[in-house]
Amino acid sequence: MRESRRPARPGRVLLAGLVLAGPLLGAVATPAAADFRLCNRTPSRVGIAVGYKDGDSWSTEGWWNVAANSCETLLRGDLVARFYYVYALDYDLGGEWSGKAYMCSRDKEFTIRGIEDCLARGFDRTGFFEVDTREQKSWTVQLTEQGQTAASQPMANPTLPLTAPLPPPKAP
C-alpha cells in the first residue's frame, strides 16, 4: 500500500546497512513472478520511494509503507532497467536511507516523470541510493540496521548478496 503522506524529513540520518539480494528460489517448480521487492528487516515502519529509467525517460514513484520485518512488491513484472534507485524513511525512529542520485519526490503519493529541475517544477530534490540488479528479471532489496546481519537467502543465480555501506551521517 502506498502512503498518502510522509512525515517531515528527520534531522538525523539513520545509520544502516543495506543488503541486496537477487531473485529468490521458489519452493515449487512454477515460474516465479518477476518483480522489484523490498524487505524491511528493521523493527520500524518505513516509507519507500523508487526511481528508474524506462526507455529514454526517468520516473520516480512513492510512497509505499513497509511494516517492520516484512516485504512488499514495489514494481510488478519483469524489470525494465539494470539500475533502480531507492529512498527510504524510518517512520518510527526517524532517519533515512539515501544516496547521491538526486531525483524528484514529494511529501504525498506521487508518480513523477523526469528527474531534472525538481525544485523549479514544485517537487523536492531527494538523494536516492543505487541498486544494481545485474540485469536480472526480478530483484529484492533488504533494508537492515547497522550491525544487524541479514539472513542468508537462497538465490536463483550463483552470485552472492552485496553489502553496500551507507554514507556517513549528515550533521544535524
Contacts in CASP RR format, 6 or more apart in sequence:
PFRMAT RR
TARGET T0000
AUTHOR 0000-0000-0000
METHOD contacts of the structure
MODEL  1
MRESRRPARPGRVLLAGLVLAGPLLGAVATPAAADFRLCNRTPSRVGIAV
GYKDGDSWSTEGWWNVAANSCETLLRGDLVARFYYVYALDYDLGGEWSGK
AYMCSRDKEFTIRGIEDCLARGFDRTGFFEVDTREQKSWTVQLTEQGQTA
ASQPMANPTLPLTAPLPPPKAP
1 64 0 8 1.000
1 65 0 8 1.000
2 62 0 8 1.000
2 63 0 8 1.000
2 64 0 8 1.000
2 65 0 8 1.000
2 109 0 8 1.000
3 47 0 8 1.000
3 62 0 8 1.000
3 63 0 8 1.000
3 64 0 8 1.000
3 65 0 8 1.000
3 109 0 8 1.000
4 63 0 8 1.000
4 108 0 8 1.000
4 109 0 8 1.000
5 63 0 8 1.000
5 107 0 8 1.000
5 108 0 8 1.000
5 109 0 8 1.000
6 47 0 8 1.000
6 63 0 8 1.000
6 89 0 8 1.000
6 91 0 8 1.000
6 107 0 8 1.000
6 108 0 8 1.000
7 89 0 8 1.000
7 91 0 8 1.000
7 94 0 8 1.000
9 89 0 8 1.000
9 96 0 8 1.000
10 89 0 8 1.000
10 90 0 8 1.000
10 94 0 8 1.000
10 95 0 8 1.000
10 96 0 8 1.000
11 94 0 8 1.000
11 95 0 8 1.000
11 170 0 8 1.000
11 172 0 8 1.000
12 94 0 8 1.000
12 95 0 8 1.000
12 169 0 8 1.000
12 170 0 8 1.000
12 172 0 8 1.000
13 95 0 8 1.000
13 96 0 8 1.000
13 98 0 8 1.000
13 166 0 8 1.000
13 167 0 8 1.000
13 169 0 8 1.000
13 170 0 8 1.000
14 90 0 8 1.000
14 93 0 8 1.000
14 94 0 8 1.000
14 95 0 8 1.000
14 96 0 8 1.000
14 97 0 8 1.000
14 145 0 8 1.000
15 145 0 8 1.000
15 146 0 8 1.000
15 166 0 8 1.000
15 169 0 8 1.000
16 42 0 8 1.000
16 97 0 8 1.000
16 143 0 8 1.000
16 144 0 8 1.000
16 145 0 8 1.000
16 146 0 8 1.000
16 166 0 8 1.000
17 143 0 8 1.000
17 144 0 8 1.000
17 145 0 8 1.000
17 146 0 8 1.000
17 147 0 8 1.000
17 148 0 8 1.000
17 163 0 8 1.000
17 164 0 8 1.000
17 165 0 8 1.000
17 166 0 8 1.000
18 97 0 8 1.000
18 129 0 8 1.000
18 141 0 8 1.000
18 142 0 8 1.000
18 143 0 8 1.000
18 144 0 8 1.000
18 163 0 8 1.000
18 164 0 8 1.000
18 165 0 8 1.000
18 166 0 8 1.000
19 41 0 8 1.000
19 142 0 8 1.000
19 144 0 8 1.000
19 150 0 8 1.000
19 161 0 8 1.000
19 162 0 8 1.000
19 163 0 8 1.000
20 131 0 8 1.000
20 132 0 8 1.000
20 139 0 8 1.000
20 140 0 8 1.000
20 141 0 8 1.000
20 142 0 8 1.000
20 161 0 8 1.000
20 162 0 8 1.000
20 163 0 8 1.000
20 164 0 8 1.000
21 139 0 8 1.000
21 140 0 8 1.000
21 141 0 8 1.000
21 142 0 8 1.000
21 150 0 8 1.000
21 153 0 8 1.000
21 155 0 8 1.000
21 161 0 8 1.000
22 133 0 8 1.000
22 134 0 8 1.000
22 136 0 8 1.000
22 138 0 8 1.000
22 139 0 8 1.000
22 140 0 8 1.000
22 155 0 8 1.000
22 156 0 8 1.000
22 157 0 8 1.000
22 159 0 8 1.000
22 161 0 8 1.000
23 32 0 8 1.000
23 34 0 8 1.000
23 136 0 8 1.000
23 137 0 8 1.000
23 138 0 8 1.000
23 139 0 8 1.000
23 140 0 8 1.000
23 155 0 8 1.000
23 156 0 8 1.000
23 157 0 8 1.000
24 32 0 8 1.000
24 140 0 8 1.000
24 153 0 8 1.000
24 154 0 8 1.000
24 155 0 8 1.000
24 156 0 8 1.000
25 32 0 8 1.000
25 154 0 8 1.000
25 155 0 8 1.000
25 156 0 8 1.000
26 32 0 8 1.000
32 138 0 8 1.000
32 156 0 8 1.000
33 73 0 8 1.000
33 76 0 8 1.000
33 77 0 8 1.000
33 138 0 8 1.000
34 77 0 8 1.000
34 78 0 8 1.000
34 79 0 8 1.000
34 137 0 8 1.000
34 138 0 8 1.000
35 73 0 8 1.000
35 74 0 8 1.000
35 75 0 8 1.000
35 76 0 8 1.000
35 77 0 8 1.000
35 138 0 8 1.000
36 50 0 8 1.000
36 73 0 8 1.000
36 74 0 8 1.000
36 75 0 8 1.000
36 79 0 8 1.000
36 84 0 8 1.000
36 133 0 8 1.000
36 138 0 8 1.000
36 139 0 8 1.000
36 141 0 8 1.000
37 71 0 8 1.000
37 72 0 8 1.000
37 73 0 8 1.000
37 74 0 8 1.000
37 138 0 8 1.000
37 139 0 8 1.000
37 140 0 8 1.000
37 141 0 8 1.000
38 48 0 8 1.000
38 64 0 8 1.000
38 66 0 8 1.000
38 71 0 8 1.000
38 72 0 8 1.000
38 74 0 8 1.000
38 86 0 8 1.000
38 88 0 8 1.000
38 140 0 8 1.000
38 141 0 8 1.000
38 142 0 8 1.000
38 143 0 8 1.000
39 66 0 8 1.000
39 70 0 8 1.000
39 71 0 8 1.000
39 140 0 8 1.000
39 141 0 8 1.000
39 142 0 8 1.000
39 143 0 8 1.000
40 46 0 8 1.000
40 66 0 8 1.000
40 67 0 8 1.000
40 68 0 8 1.000
40 69 0 8 1.000
40 70 0 8 1.000
40 71 0 8 1.000
40 72 0 8 1.000
40 143 0 8 1.000
41 69 0 8 1.000
41 142 0 8 1.000
41 143 0 8 1.000
41 144 0 8 1.000
41 145 0 8 1.000
41 148 0 8 1.000
41 150 0 8 1.000
41 151 0 8 1.000
42 68 0 8 1.000
42 69 0 8 1.000
42 90 0 8 1.000
42 143 0 8 1.000
42 144 0 8 1.000
42 145 0 8 1.000
42 148 0 8 1.000
43 68 0 8 1.000
43 69 0 8 1.000
43 92 0 8 1.000
43 145 0 8 1.000
44 68 0 8 1.000
44 90 0 8 1.000
44 91 0 8 1.000
44 92 0 8 1.000
44 93 0 8 1.000
44 94 0 8 1.000
45 65 0 8 1.000
45 66 0 8 1.000
45 67 0 8 1.000
45 68 0 8 1.000
45 90 0 8 1.000
45 91 0 8 1.000
45 92 0 8 1.000
46 65 0 8 1.000
46 66 0 8 1.000
46 88 0 8 1.000
46 89 0 8 1.000
46 90 0 8 1.000
46 91 0 8 1.000
46 143 0 8 1.000
47 63 0 8 1.000
47 64 0 8 1.000
47 65 0 8 1.000
47 66 0 8 1.000
47 88 0 8 1.000
47 89 0 8 1.000
47 91 0 8 1.000
48 62 0 8 1.000
48 63 0 8 1.000
48 64 0 8 1.000
48 65 0 8 1.000
48 66 0 8 1.000
48 72 0 8 1.000
48 74 0 8 1.000
48 86 0 8 1.000
48 87 0 8 1.000
48 88 0 8 1.000
49 60 0 8 1.000
49 61 0 8 1.000
49 62 0 8 1.000
49 63 0 8 1.000
49 86 0 8 1.000
49 87 0 8 1.000
49 88 0 8 1.000
49 105 0 8 1.000
49 110 0 8 1.000
49 126 0 8 1.000
49 128 0 8 1.000
50 60 0 8 1.000
50 61 0 8 1.000
50 62 0 8 1.000
50 64 0 8 1.000
50 74 0 8 1.000
50 75 0 8 1.000
50 84 0 8 1.000
50 85 0 8 1.000
50 86 0 8 1.000
51 58 0 8 1.000
51 59 0 8 1.000
51 60 0 8 1.000
51 61 0 8 1.000
51 84 0 8 1.000
51 85 0 8 1.000
51 86 0 8 1.000
51 103 0 8 1.000
51 128 0 8 1.000
52 58 0 8 1.000
52 59 0 8 1.000
52 75 0 8 1.000
52 80 0 8 1.000
52 81 0 8 1.000
52 83 0 8 1.000
52 84 0 8 1.000
52 85 0 8 1.000
53 59 0 8 1.000
53 80 0 8 1.000
53 81 0 8 1.000
53 83 0 8 1.000
54 80 0 8 1.000
54 81 0 8 1.000
55 80 0 8 1.000
55 81 0 8 1.000
57 113 0 8 1.000
57 114 0 8 1.000
58 103 0 8 1.000
58 113 0 8 1.000
58 114 0 8 1.000
58 115 0 8 1.000
59 111 0 8 1.000
59 112 0 8 1.000
59 113 0 8 1.000
59 114 0 8 1.000
60 85 0 8 1.000
60 103 0 8 1.000
60 104 0 8 1.000
60 105 0 8 1.000
60 110 0 8 1.000
60 111 0 8 1.000
60 112 0 8 1.000
60 114 0 8 1.000
60 115 0 8 1.000
60 128 0 8 1.000
61 74 0 8 1.000
61 110 0 8 1.000
61 111 0 8 1.000
61 112 0 8 1.000
62 105 0 8 1.000
62 109 0 8 1.000
62 110 0 8 1.000
62 111 0 8 1.000
63 109 0 8 1.000
63 110 0 8 1.000
64 72 0 8 1.000
64 74 0 8 1.000
65 72 0 8 1.000
65 91 0 8 1.000
66 72 0 8 1.000
68 92 0 8 1.000
71 140 0 8 1.000
77 137 0 8 1.000
77 138 0 8 1.000
78 137 0 8 1.000
78 138 0 8 1.000
79 133 0 8 1.000
79 135 0 8 1.000
79 136 0 8 1.000
79 137 0 8 1.000
79 138 0 8 1.000
79 139 0 8 1.000
81 133 0 8 1.000
82 132 0 8 1.000
82 133 0 8 1.000
82 134 0 8 1.000
82 135 0 8 1.000
83 130 0 8 1.000
83 131 0 8 1.000
83 132 0 8 1.000
83 133 0 8 1.000
84 130 0 8 1.000
84 131 0 8 1.000
84 133 0 8 1.000
84 139 0 8 1.000
85 101 0 8 1.000
85 103 0 8 1.000
85 128 0 8 1.000
85 129 0 8 1.000
85 130 0 8 1.000
85 131 0 8 1.000
86 97 0 8 1.000
86 128 0 8 1.000
86 129 0 8 1.000
86 131 0 8 1.000
86 141 0 8 1.000
87 96 0 8 1.000
87 97 0 8 1.000
87 98 0 8 1.000
87 99 0 8 1.000
87 103 0 8 1.000
87 105 0 8 1.000
87 126 0 8 1.000
87 127 0 8 1.000
87 128 0 8 1.000
87 129 0 8 1.000
88 96 0 8 1.000
88 97 0 8 1.000
88 98 0 8 1.000
88 143 0 8 1.000
89 95 0 8 1.000
89 96 0 8 1.000
90 96 0 8 1.000
97 129 0 8 1.000
97 143 0 8 1.000
97 166 0 8 1.000
98 126 0 8 1.000
98 127 0 8 1.000
98 128 0 8 1.000
98 129 0 8 1.000
98 166 0 8 1.000
98 167 0 8 1.000
99 127 0 8 1.000
99 128 0 8 1.000
99 129 0 8 1.000
99 130 0 8 1.000
99 166 0 8 1.000
99 167 0 8 1.000
100 127 0 8 1.000
100 129 0 8 1.000
100 167 0 8 1.000
101 127 0 8 1.000
101 128 0 8 1.000
101 129 0 8 1.000
101 130 0 8 1.000
102 115 0 8 1.000
102 118 0 8 1.000
102 125 0 8 1.000
102 126 0 8 1.000
102 127 0 8 1.000
102 128 0 8 1.000
103 112 0 8 1.000
103 115 0 8 1.000
103 118 0 8 1.000
103 125 0 8 1.000
103 126 0 8 1.000
103 127 0 8 1.000
103 128 0 8 1.000
104 112 0 8 1.000
104 114 0 8 1.000
104 115 0 8 1.000
104 118 0 8 1.000
104 121 0 8 1.000
104 123 0 8 1.000
104 124 0 8 1.000
104 125 0 8 1.000
104 126 0 8 1.000
105 112 0 8 1.000
105 118 0 8 1.000
105 123 0 8 1.000
105 124 0 8 1.000
105 126 0 8 1.000
106 112 0 8 1.000
106 122 0 8 1.000
106 123 0 8 1.000
106 124 0 8 1.000
107 124 0 8 1.000
110 123 0 8 1.000
112 123 0 8 1.000
118 124 0 8 1.000
118 125 0 8 1.000
118 126 0 8 1.000
119 125 0 8 1.000
129 164 0 8 1.000
129 166 0 8 1.000
131 139 0 8 1.000
131 141 0 8 1.000
132 162 0 8 1.000
133 139 0 8 1.000
134 159 0 8 1.000
136 157 0 8 1.000
140 153 0 8 1.000
142 150 0 8 1.000
142 161 0 8 1.000
144 150 0 8 1.000
146 166 0 8 1.000
150 161 0 8 1.000
152 161 0 8 1.000
153 161 0 8 1.000
155 161 0 8 1.000
END
